Amino acid sequence: MLGHSARDRSALAGVLLLATGALAALAPPAQADPLPPTAVAMGDSFISGEGAGAYQAVTDQSGVAQGFPRWSASNSNAFFCHRSANASIQVADLPGITHRVNLACSGAQPADMASASTARPAGRTVAAQIAQLRSVAQTGDIDLVLLGLGSNNSQFTFGGVAAECAGRFVADGYTGWWEVWIHFANWVTGAELNERACSDADFATATQLAAARAETTAAVRQVLDVLDEVDADGDHRVVLQDYTNPLPPAYAEQYRTEDGRSDTRDKYRALVDERYAAGCPADIDSLAPAHRFSQNLGGLVAGVASTLQAERPSAKITYLNVQRAFDGARLCEQPGSPGNSLATPLRVMDGPSGVHVQSFTPYDKFDIKRVTDTCQSYYQTCQESWHPNAAGQRALGTCLRGAWLAGARSVTCVRSGSGAIMVQ
């Protein structure tokens, strides 16, 4: 009896094993863990977090993570993309997003989306942003892309425009019309610097803006094509953000004159020092053209968005207008600048020292030429100037949250008189 019972138990075990195997064969295969919902930042300095500090190491084309190299290093170093832990993509409250990646690079141009920026002059040693996007898609489900392009292109660059206008103001204040024999170097091109306030044509002509819009449209189209190819579930939103102006429409009263002189006078050194200390060394007459330039950049980005929305009616494309996101908190808009501003002050160094010049008072005209030449030779020493600071990036993060939640074709972000950020 004992032997018979053992045989019965053995037979039963065999039947159960066969049944278990059959059920396993019928069951669906185990599913891999879903990719984490991911937000990606692409584009230029206003997206990378230039000016917001806490810059992270950036992997170059060779696959080497580049930390801060030193101030005298080549500006082509990947680190100077200045991808900040304080960038809006990192600090924005984005419900449903669990992973964030910053691929933006300070100074990026439309061509850098599909090609490594080393393919053009003054580019950095990073891979094409689209190539980096493909890598992100291997480990994340891309649900949101924040993209900022347009202020740098083959026609003009934001840094070039800023340096030109600030340089003219400083040169005019320190030399005077009668010292025409002094040859000041232009901060960007090396040409002789004139002393006139910047006009609309000095920022960008209509022809240049049209060409820049065409370049930007083509680049964003390439990004959209690759997203459709690599996104895990095919469901994603692309937010095209435009730009804020770091300077106000008008200066606060205390920054309009100094020592009895305004910038309509000859040789107004005290006024140069005052505005430089406050972060806004530019002519009053340059402010209106500068704001028209910002509006033109907004029109450029809005035009790109509308073109691509028409081409791809089912795509989720949002134009995010942030031109008024810093209202009341631009440099020199209120007394107490730059401490109460959402933008970084314009600052230069006397050589790649790591120490910013705080005042031009100790310098004569030849010293000032040396300082401005530092910005030309080592652009990283002044590239943080006139960008959103960490507080400014938090404000832009609130704008991004609004665009993400609204899901609309167009969203406008405005800072109220109380300082609240409103999304409309």
Solvent accessible surface area in square Angstrom, and as a share of the most:
residue,aa,sasa,rsa
1,M,199,0.89
2,L,145,0.72
3,G,41,0.39
4,H,98,0.44
5,S,42,0.27
6,A,45,0.35
7,R,153,0.56
8,D,74,0.39
9,R,142,0.52
10,S,77,0.50
11,A,64,0.50
12,L,107,0.53
13,A,59,0.46
14,G,32,0.31
15,V,92,0.53
16,L,107,0.53
17,L,133,0.66
18,L,137,0.68
19,A,47,0.37
20,T,84,0.49
21,G,42,0.41
22,A,55,0.42
23,L,122,0.61
24,A,70,0.54
25,A,87,0.68
26,L,147,0.73
27,A,57,0.44
28,P,114,0.71
29,P,107,0.67
30,A,106,0.82
31,Q,151,0.67
32,A,93,0.72
33,D,129,0.67
34,P,123,0.77
35,L,69,0.34
36,P,51,0.32
37,P,44,0.27
38,T,0,0.00
39,A,0,0.00
40,V,0,0.00
41,A,0,0.00
42,M,0,0.00
43,G,0,0.00
44,D,0,0.00
45,S,5,0.03
46,F,5,0.02
47,I,1,0.00
48,S,0,0.00
49,G,0,0.00
50,E,0,0.00
51,G,11,0.11
52,A,7,0.06
53,G,24,0.23
54,A,64,0.49
55,Y,46,0.18
56,Q,80,0.35
57,A,61,0.47
58,V,1,0.00
59,T,76,0.44
60,D,21,0.11
61,Q,87,0.39
62,S,95,0.61
63,G,55,0.53
64,V,82,0.47
65,A,69,0.53
66,Q,44,0.20
67,G,37,0.36
68,F,102,0.43
69,P,35,0.22
70,R,145,0.53
71,W,62,0.22
72,S,51,0.33
73,A,10,0.08
74,S,72,0.46
75,N,36,0.18
76,S,38,0.25
77,N,29,0.15
78,A,0,0.00
79,F,16,0.07
80,F,1,0.00
81,C,0,0.00
82,H,4,0.02
83,R,23,0.08
84,S,0,0.00
85,A,40,0.31
86,N,43,0.22
87,A,0,0.00
88,S,1,0.01
89,I,0,0.00
90,Q,50,0.22
91,V,61,0.35
92,A,5,0.04
93,D,87,0.45
94,L,4,0.02
95,P,63,0.39
96,G,58,0.56
97,I,15,0.08
98,T,100,0.58
99,H,77,0.34
100,R,66,0.24
101,V,31,0.18
102,N,11,0.06
103,L,10,0.05
104,A,0,0.00
105,C,6,0.04
106,S,8,0.05
107,G,28,0.27
108,A,2,0.02
109,Q,26,0.12
110,P,4,0.02
111,A,64,0.49
112,D,7,0.04
113,M,0,0.00
114,A,49,0.38
115,S,52,0.33
116,A,25,0.20
117,S,5,0.03
118,T,59,0.35
119,A,85,0.66
120,R,47,0.17
121,P,122,0.77
122,A,98,0.76
123,G,6,0.06
124,R,14,0.05
125,T,46,0.27
126,V,5,0.03
127,A,36,0.28
128,A,10,0.08
129,Q,3,0.02
130,I,14,0.07
131,A,48,0.37
132,Q,28,0.13
133,L,0,0.00
134,R,91,0.33
135,S,66,0.43
136,V,16,0.09
137,A,11,0.08
138,Q,139,0.62
139,T,91,0.53
140,G,1,0.01
141,D,18,0.09
142,I,0,0.00
143,D,26,0.14
144,L,0,0.00
145,V,0,0.00
146,L,0,0.00
147,L,2,0.01
148,G,1,0.01
149,L,6,0.03
150,G,1,0.01
151,S,1,0.01
152,N,9,0.04
153,N,3,0.01
154,S,80,0.52
155,Q,69,0.31
156,F,18,0.08
157,T,49,0.28
158,F,28,0.12
159,G,16,0.16
160,G,19,0.18
161,V,14,0.08
162,A,13,0.10
163,A,7,0.05
164,E,30,0.14
165,C,8,0.05
166,A,0,0.00
167,G,1,0.01
168,R,16,0.06
169,F,0,0.00
170,V,2,0.01
171,A,2,0.02
172,D,23,0.12
173,G,0,0.00
174,Y,4,0.01
175,T,1,0.00
176,G,0,0.00
177,W,178,0.62
178,W,124,0.43
179,E,8,0.04
180,V,115,0.66
181,W,152,0.53
182,I,19,0.10
183,H,119,0.53
184,F,11,0.04
185,A,16,0.12
186,N,10,0.05
187,W,7,0.03
188,V,71,0.41
189,T,101,0.59
190,G,39,0.38
191,A,58,0.45
192,E,106,0.48
193,L,12,0.06
194,N,45,0.23
195,E,50,0.22
196,R,162,0.59
197,A,33,0.25
198,C,3,0.02
199,S,52,0.34
200,D,63,0.33
201,A,70,0.55
202,D,54,0.28
203,F,15,0.06
204,A,9,0.07
205,T,55,0.32
206,A,85,0.66
207,T,107,0.62
208,Q,52,0.23
209,L,26,0.13
210,A,63,0.49
211,A,33,0.26
212,A,0,0.00
213,R,99,0.36
214,A,65,0.50
215,E,51,0.23
216,T,3,0.02
217,T,12,0.07
218,A,46,0.36
219,A,3,0.03
220,V,2,0.01
221,R,77,0.28
222,Q,79,0.35
223,V,0,0.00
224,L,8,0.04
225,D,72,0.37
226,V,14,0.08
227,L,0,0.00
228,D,93,0.48
229,E,113,0.51
230,V,31,0.18
231,D,12,0.06
232,A,65,0.50
233,D,88,0.46
234,G,52,0.50
235,D,69,0.36
236,H,21,0.09
237,R,29,0.11
238,V,1,0.01
239,V,0,0.00
240,L,5,0.02
241,Q,2,0.01
242,D,1,0.00
243,Y,6,0.02
244,T,6,0.04
245,N,10,0.05
246,P,10,0.07
247,L,9,0.05
248,P,0,0.00
249,P,82,0.51
250,A,56,0.44
251,Y,9,0.04
252,A,14,0.11
253,E,130,0.58
254,Q,84,0.38
255,Y,7,0.03
256,R,83,0.30
257,T,69,0.40
258,E,62,0.28
259,D,115,0.59
260,G,69,0.67
261,R,80,0.29
262,S,25,0.16
263,D,17,0.09
264,T,118,0.69
265,R,119,0.44
266,D,40,0.21
267,K,60,0.26
268,Y,2,0.01
269,R,89,0.32
270,A,39,0.30
271,L,0,0.00
272,V,0,0.00
273,D,25,0.13
274,E,40,0.18
275,R,0,0.00
276,Y,1,0.00
277,A,50,0.39
278,A,3,0.03
279,G,0,0.00
280,C,0,0.00
281,P,1,0.00
282,A,1,0.01
283,D,8,0.04
284,I,43,0.22
285,D,97,0.50
286,S,4,0.03
287,L,3,0.02
288,A,52,0.40
289,P,10,0.06
290,A,10,0.08
291,H,27,0.12
292,R,106,0.39
293,F,12,0.05
294,S,12,0.08
295,Q,109,0.48
296,N,65,0.33
297,L,6,0.03
298,G,1,0.01
299,G,41,0.40
300,L,7,0.03
301,V,6,0.03
302,A,32,0.25
303,G,7,0.07
304,V,1,0.01
305,A,1,0.01
306,S,58,0.37
307,T,43,0.25
308,L,0,0.00
309,Q,14,0.06
310,A,80,0.62
311,E,83,0.37
312,R,49,0.18
313,P,108,0.68
314,S,110,0.71
315,A,41,0.32
316,K,91,0.39
317,I,5,0.02
318,T,0,0.00
319,Y,23,0.09
320,L,0,0.00
321,N,32,0.17
322,V,1,0.00
323,Q,35,0.15
324,R,132,0.48
325,A,0,0.00
326,F,2,0.01
327,D,25,0.13
328,G,27,0.26
329,A,5,0.04
330,R,16,0.06
331,L,0,0.00
332,C,0,0.00
333,E,33,0.15
334,Q,85,0.38
335,P,79,0.49
336,G,49,0.48
337,S,13,0.08
338,P,40,0.25
339,G,76,0.73
340,N,71,0.36
341,S,6,0.04
342,L,24,0.12
343,A,1,0.01
344,T,16,0.09
345,P,33,0.20
346,L,6,0.03
347,R,26,0.10
348,V,0,0.00
349,M,0,0.00
350,D,49,0.25
351,G,18,0.18
352,P,46,0.29
353,S,66,0.43
354,G,31,0.30
355,V,108,0.62
356,H,54,0.24
357,V,10,0.06
358,Q,116,0.51
359,S,38,0.25
360,F,1,0.00
361,T,95,0.55
362,P,106,0.67
363,Y,38,0.15
364,D,69,0.36
365,K,35,0.15
366,F,121,0.50
367,D,33,0.17
368,I,1,0.01
369,K,69,0.29
370,R,111,0.40
371,V,0,0.00
372,T,3,0.02
373,D,39,0.20
374,T,8,0.05
375,C,4,0.02
376,Q,76,0.34
377,S,78,0.51
378,Y,70,0.27
379,Y,73,0.28
380,Q,1,0.01
381,T,2,0.01
382,C,12,0.07
383,Q,4,0.02
384,E,45,0.20
385,S,15,0.10
386,W,9,0.03
387,H,10,0.04
388,P,1,0.01
389,N,32,0.17
390,A,28,0.22
391,A,34,0.26
392,G,0,0.00
393,Q,0,0.00
394,R,139,0.51
395,A,11,0.08
396,L,1,0.00
397,G,1,0.01
398,T,57,0.33
399,C,0,0.00
400,L,0,0.00
401,R,78,0.28
402,G,12,0.12
403,A,0,0.00
404,W,52,0.18
405,L,97,0.48
406,A,60,0.46
407,G,34,0.32
408,A,41,0.31
409,R,143,0.52
410,S,66,0.43
411,V,2,0.01
412,T,44,0.25
413,C,0,0.00
414,V,9,0.05
415,R,53,0.19
416,S,25,0.16
417,G,89,0.85
418,S,106,0.68
419,G,25,0.24
420,A,52,0.40
421,I,38,0.19
422,M,82,0.36
423,V,54,0.31
424,Q,127,0.56
